[in-house]
Amino acid sequence: MNAVKVIGAGLAGCEAANRLAQSGIPVVLCEMKPKKFTPAHKYPGFSELVCSNSLKAERLESAAGLLKEEMRRLGSISMAAAEVSKVPAGGALAVNREEFSDYITEKIRSNPLIEIIEGEVADIPEEGYVIIATGPLTSDALSKSINRLVGAEYLYFHDAAAPIVTAESLDRSLIFGGSRYGRGGEDYLNCPMNKEEYQSFYNEIISAETAPLHDFDSAGDYTVYEGCMPIEALAKRGEDCMRFGPLKPVGLTDPRTGKRPYAVVQLRLENNGGTLYNLVGFQTNLKFGEQKRVFSMIPGLKNAEFARYGVMHRNTYLNSPEVLDKHFCLKKDPRIYFAGQITGVEGYIESAASGIYAAINLSRRIKGLDEITLPRETMLGALSDYVETGSRSGFQPLGANMGILPELSEKIRGKQEKYAALSKRSLEELEKAIGGRYYEDNR
Ligand SMILES: Cc1cc2nc3c(=O)[nH]c(=O)nc-3n(C[C@H](O)[C@H](O)[C@H](O)COP(=O)(O)OP(=O)(O)OC[C@H]3O[C@@H](n4cnc5c(N)ncnc54)[C@H](O)[C@@H]3O)c2cc1C
């Protein structure tokens, strides 16, 4: 059997290599460390956690806890590593990052089905199956090859993302639907501000604390792209700048007053299921706590639940809804899969989980078995569905959050009870979807 080439021994690449080997498929795992490091990687071992040592919340009634449980059930090597390297962290699963990496490195290196090749891969192999898992800091040479393969317009190098909030957390009594000048139906939700509300918001946003940028992030120079300017930077240019920019009220009439508001924050639908909205023009580098504090001042967002906070950082990722299918396979060349952050999932565990999913389906294809599509009720199924069906114009990476799961058929009042029910349903659906099928490709 020909070996599958996995490029990148990060979180996704190691999961993919491990999963393929579990299925008896030989793997050539190519990693440029320690010969060459990205600006964020420092440790020679595989699956390096480049920043925080936390794999987020552990309790099952949380999105991250649920995803981790799904990963355990899918045989995740990262979850096994976390088990042996965990350190006390309250309700979170945090690890000793060196021990975490060492465990995975040793398991991968000692696997007789996995051959390691050290060195940067500059070109996408022209033959055989390939999984590209080179992460948000994919080297320049390989990025150029990916660019040529998918088309320059479908590979992004910066993530200037606005926050995303869950639909159910919005106060609709203060918000009205409708597009500017009545064009396009009720595609947008509008949060109207009067003069006092706008001025209080302006005063807070200009003094809110921003997150520090890494050198390699600031090298991107966001100011080059006026359209990507952080909202707080725009606000600092002058009191009316936001009102003449993304918060302009033109073409909008508040049905409650019959008048044009002083300023309007628009929310745009983010996913097919209609459960998420993004704040239009609100790409930001404010600290997460500050985003919650300041953006909750927007009428209708007082109790908003943030499925994702805004970020400004270097991030190589695909416009996946254009180029990938829900199994992370390249539509135009089914020989090639992508996994990890480069697909538009965001976060350590999400990246790792996507590596498992891509490898399960690739190994089944190699063995002539039907592919497994995880239902949207599972966290991993919902994430891969987002990657396939997210907004094609302005696709933004997304991490696990309860807002992407379909609503429950019955209404449950308390948040914890609701999340517990969502998790229970996810795990039941996962068992139904994989059941014995997951193990049949292990033969
Ligand atoms: C600075 C920074 C901080 C982050 N902090 C967090 C955080 O705290 N929490 C969180 O959940 N997520 C965080 N993320 C997001 C994301 O979860 C991580 O980047 C995660 O490691 C992505 O996993 P991955 O497998 O896609 O890529 P990676 O884990 O980055 O793995 C990619 C691997 O590919 C290798 N590689 C790259 N190019 C080539 C090439 N051409 N040839 C061969 N090998 C190559 C790299 O050396 C690396 O080992 C952060 C991202 C960045 C950039």
The ligand as an SDF file (V2000), in Angstrom:
LIG
                    3D

 53 58  0  0  0  0  0  0  0  0999 V2000
    0.7980   32.6510   17.8290 C   0  0  0  0  0  0  0  0  0  0  0  0
   -0.3740   31.7350   17.9490 C   0  0  0  0  0  0  0  0  0  0  0  0
   -0.9170   31.4730   19.1890 C   0  0  0  0  0  0  0  0  0  0  0  0
   -2.0090   30.5990   19.3150 C   0  0  0  0  0  0  0  0  0  0  0  0
   -2.5060   30.3690   20.5540 N   0  0  0  0  0  0  0  0  0  0  0  0
   -3.5350   29.5000   20.7020 C   0  0  0  0  0  0  0  0  0  0  0  0
   -4.0330   29.2160   22.0080 C   0  0  0  0  0  0  0  0  0  0  0  0
   -3.5400   29.7210   23.0030 O   0  0  0  0  0  0  0  0  0  0  0  0
   -5.0650   28.3500   22.1250 N   0  0  0  0  0  0  0  0  0  0  0  0
   -5.6300   27.7570   21.0370 C   0  0  0  0  0  0  0  0  0  0  0  0
   -6.5680   26.9570   21.2050 O   0  0  0  0  0  0  0  0  0  0  0  0
   -5.1860   28.0230   19.7870 N   0  0  0  0  0  0  0  0  0  0  0  0
   -4.1550   28.8840   19.5900 C   0  0  0  0  0  0  0  0  0  0  0  0
   -3.6760   29.1700   18.3370 N   0  0  0  0  0  0  0  0  0  0  0  0
   -4.3970   28.6540   17.1710 C   0  0  0  0  0  0  0  0  0  0  0  0
   -4.1840   27.1930   16.7690 C   0  0  0  0  0  0  0  0  0  0  0  0
   -4.9430   26.4230   17.6150 O   0  0  0  0  0  0  0  0  0  0  0  0
   -2.7840   26.6870   16.8210 C   0  0  0  0  0  0  0  0  0  0  0  0
   -2.0300   27.4030   15.8950 O   0  0  0  0  0  0  0  0  0  0  0  0
   -2.7010   25.1750   16.4800 C   0  0  0  0  0  0  0  0  0  0  0  0
   -1.4140   24.7480   16.7760 O   0  0  0  0  0  0  0  0  0  0  0  0
   -3.0400   24.8500   15.0470 C   0  0  0  0  0  0  0  0  0  0  0  0
   -2.8400   23.4880   14.8180 O   0  0  0  0  0  0  0  0  0  0  0  0
   -2.3610   22.9660   13.3770 P   0  0  0  0  0  0  0  0  0  0  0  0
   -2.1200   21.5170   13.5040 O   0  0  0  0  0  0  0  0  0  0  0  0
   -3.3000   23.4320   12.3500 O   0  0  0  0  0  0  0  0  0  0  0  0
   -0.9780   23.7250   13.1100 O   0  0  0  0  0  0  0  0  0  0  0  0
    0.3730   23.6660   13.9650 P   0  0  0  0  0  0  0  0  0  0  0  0
    0.1410   23.0770   15.2910 O   0  0  0  0  0  0  0  0  0  0  0  0
    0.9560   25.0320   13.8680 O   0  0  0  0  0  0  0  0  0  0  0  0
    1.2750   22.6440   13.1450 O   0  0  0  0  0  0  0  0  0  0  0  0
    1.7730   22.9350   11.8870 C   0  0  0  0  0  0  0  0  0  0  0  0
    3.1210   22.2690   11.7520 C   0  0  0  0  0  0  0  0  0  0  0  0
    3.5090   22.3510   10.3850 O   0  0  0  0  0  0  0  0  0  0  0  0
    4.8890   22.7030   10.3140 C   0  0  0  0  0  0  0  0  0  0  0  0
    5.0930   23.3340    9.0170 N   0  0  0  0  0  0  0  0  0  0  0  0
    4.6890   24.5360    8.5710 C   0  0  0  0  0  0  0  0  0  0  0  0
    5.0260   24.7110    7.2830 N   0  0  0  0  0  0  0  0  0  0  0  0
    5.6760   23.5900    6.9030 C   0  0  0  0  0  0  0  0  0  0  0  0
    6.2640   23.1560    5.6830 C   0  0  0  0  0  0  0  0  0  0  0  0
    6.2680   23.8980    4.5850 N   0  0  0  0  0  0  0  0  0  0  0  0
    6.8570   21.9300    5.6250 N   0  0  0  0  0  0  0  0  0  0  0  0
    6.8700   21.1270    6.7380 C   0  0  0  0  0  0  0  0  0  0  0  0
    6.3420   21.4830    7.9200 N   0  0  0  0  0  0  0  0  0  0  0  0
    5.7240   22.7020    8.0000 C   0  0  0  0  0  0  0  0  0  0  0  0
    5.1050   23.5950   11.5190 C   0  0  0  0  0  0  0  0  0  0  0  0
    6.4650   23.6040   11.9000 O   0  0  0  0  0  0  0  0  0  0  0  0
    4.1990   22.9440   12.5710 C   0  0  0  0  0  0  0  0  0  0  0  0
    4.8880   21.9940   13.3360 O   0  0  0  0  0  0  0  0  0  0  0  0
   -2.5890   30.0110   18.1620 C   0  0  0  0  0  0  0  0  0  0  0  0
   -2.0330   30.2780   16.9120 C   0  0  0  0  0  0  0  0  0  0  0  0
   -0.9330   31.1190   16.8030 C   0  0  0  0  0  0  0  0  0  0  0  0
   -0.3600   31.3880   15.4450 C   0  0  0  0  0  0  0  0  0  0  0  0
  1  2  1  0
  2  3  1  0
  2 52  2  0
  3  4  2  0
  4  5  1  0
  4 50  1  0
  5  6  2  0
  6  7  1  0
  6 13  1  0
  7  8  2  0
  7  9  1  0
  9 10  1  0
 10 11  2  0
 10 12  1  0
 12 13  2  0
 13 14  1  0
 14 15  1  0
 14 50  1  0
 15 16  1  0
 16 17  1  0
 16 18  1  0
 18 19  1  0
 18 20  1  0
 20 21  1  0
 20 22  1  0
 22 23  1  0
 23 24  1  0
 24 25  2  0
 24 26  1  0
 24 27  1  0
 27 28  1  0
 28 29  2  0
 28 30  1  0
 28 31  1  0
 31 32  1  0
 32 33  1  0
 33 34  1  0
 33 48  1  0
 34 35  1  0
 35 36  1  0
 35 46  1  0
 36 37  1  0
 36 45  1  0
 37 38  2  0
 38 39  1  0
 39 40  1  0
 39 45  2  0
 40 41  1  0
 40 42  2  0
 42 43  1  0
 43 44  2  0
 44 45  1  0
 46 47  1  0
 46 48  1  0
 48 49  1  0
 50 51  2  0
 51 52  1  0
 52 53  1  0
M  END
$$$$
